[in-house]
Amino acid sequence: MDASHQGPSGIEDESAAAEAKKEKKRRKKEAKEAAKASGATATSSSLPTAQPGAGSSTDAAAFLAEHAVTISDPSITPFLSFDALPVSSEMKASFSGFKQPTPIQACTWPPAFLGKDVVGIAETGRYAFAPVSSVSVV
């Protein structure tokens, strides 16, 4: 790197990195506010673990067992239907051709809507026969 991009102690690079971080934070905040205004997402305080249509904890346990799914955070309840998604009715209409979310969708959407990082591992192909899925909430 030439001297015009970096001072003797790297201060210019540090300053640029700090500005980039501020810009990223600002864009994330704007996106969050836009999503909130459109009703496309929910905050952790407005998204209870049991949504209408999500079913009971017994239903969730049966779903997880049926699809051999493990979730690292036991407080996460899968969305067992598209009606449980905290999205606009227009968005829900796009799911009308599907009976229910796939196991990986049902288990990763709840923590994702809470703003958590999610790692999902699922077998590809027809989800109805996927022998193992795993969801880790970070």
ROKEDREN-887798 format. One record per residue (C-alpha): x, y, z. Coordinates in steps of 0.05 Angstrom, whole numbers, plus 32768, in hexadecimal, padded with zeros to 4 digits. Last residue first. Example, Ala and Ser with C-alpha at 12.3 -4.5 7.8 and 13.67 -1.06 7.14 Angstrom:
residues 2
81117FEB808F 80F67FA6809C 
This chain:
residues 138
7DF97E978165 7DBD7E6B8157 7DD07E27813C 7D9F7E018111 7DA97DB880FF 7D847D8E80CC 7D877D4380C4 7D617D0E809D 7D457D398065 7D0A7D12804A 7CD67D498049 7D0B7D7B8034 7D117D5F7FEE 7D587D6C7FD9 7D8E7D8C8003 7DA07D768049 7D9D7DAE807A 7DCF7DD680A2 7DB97E1880BE 7DE57E4D80DE 7DBF7E8780FB 7DD47ECC8113 7D9E7EEC813D 7D737F268127 7D347F0B8147 7D187EFE8102 7D557ED280F6 7D487EAD8137 7D017E9B8120 7D147E9080D6 7D477E5980E1 7D1A7E2280FC 7CDF7E2580CD 7D0C7E358092 7D397DF8809F 7CFC7DCB80A9 7CDC7DE48068 7CA47E158072 7C5D7DFC8069 7C2B7DEB8032 7C4A7E167FFB 7C267E3A7FC2 7C0E7E717FF0 7C557E868004 7C557EC67FDC 7C147EDA7FFF 7C3B7EDD8040 7C637F178024 7C247F3E8013 7C087F2D8058 7C447F508077 7C777F28809D 7C7D7F0D80E4 7C7B7EC480CC 7C4A7E9880F3 7C197E9680B8 7C4F7E738090 7C467E3780BC 7C6F7E0E80EE 7C9A7E4A8101 7CCD7E27812E 7CD27E398178 7D167E52818F 7D207E4F81DA 7D467E0D81D3 7D817E3181B2 7DAE7DFF818E 7D757DE68163 7D737D9D814E 7D4A7D838114 7D3A7D3A8106 7CFE7D4D80DB 7CCA7D278104 7CEE7D378145 7CF07D828138 7CA77D838122 7C927D5A8160 7CB77D8A818D 7C967DC6816A 7C517DA78171 7C5E7D9B81BB 7C777DE281C3 7C357DF881A6 7C287E0D815F 7C487E438136 7C047E57811A 7C017E948145 7C487EA1815A 7C6A7E808195 7CAF7E9C81A3 7C957EE281A9 7CAB7F158175 7C9F7F5D818E 7CD87F5F81C1 7D087F3B8192 7CFB7F6E815C 7CCF7F5F8121 7CD77F5F80D6 7CB27F718097 7C827FA380B7 7C937FD78082 7CA8800B80B6 7CD07FD680DC 7CF47FC1809C 7D058009808C 7D1E801480D3 7D497FD580D1 7D657FE8808D 7D76802E80A6 7D99801180E4 7DC17FE080BA 7DD58019808B 7DEC804480C6 7E14800A80E4 7E367FFC80A2 7E478046809A 7E64804980E1 7E8E800B80D3 7EA780298091 7EB9806980B6 7EE0804280EB 7F04801B80B5 7F16805B8090 7F31807980D1 7F59803A80DF 7F76803B8099 7F89808580A0 7FA9807780E4 7FD6804080C8 8010805880F2 803A807980BC 7FFD808E8095 7FDB80618064 7FBB806D8021 7FE880A38005 8026807E801F 801C80457FEF 800080008000 
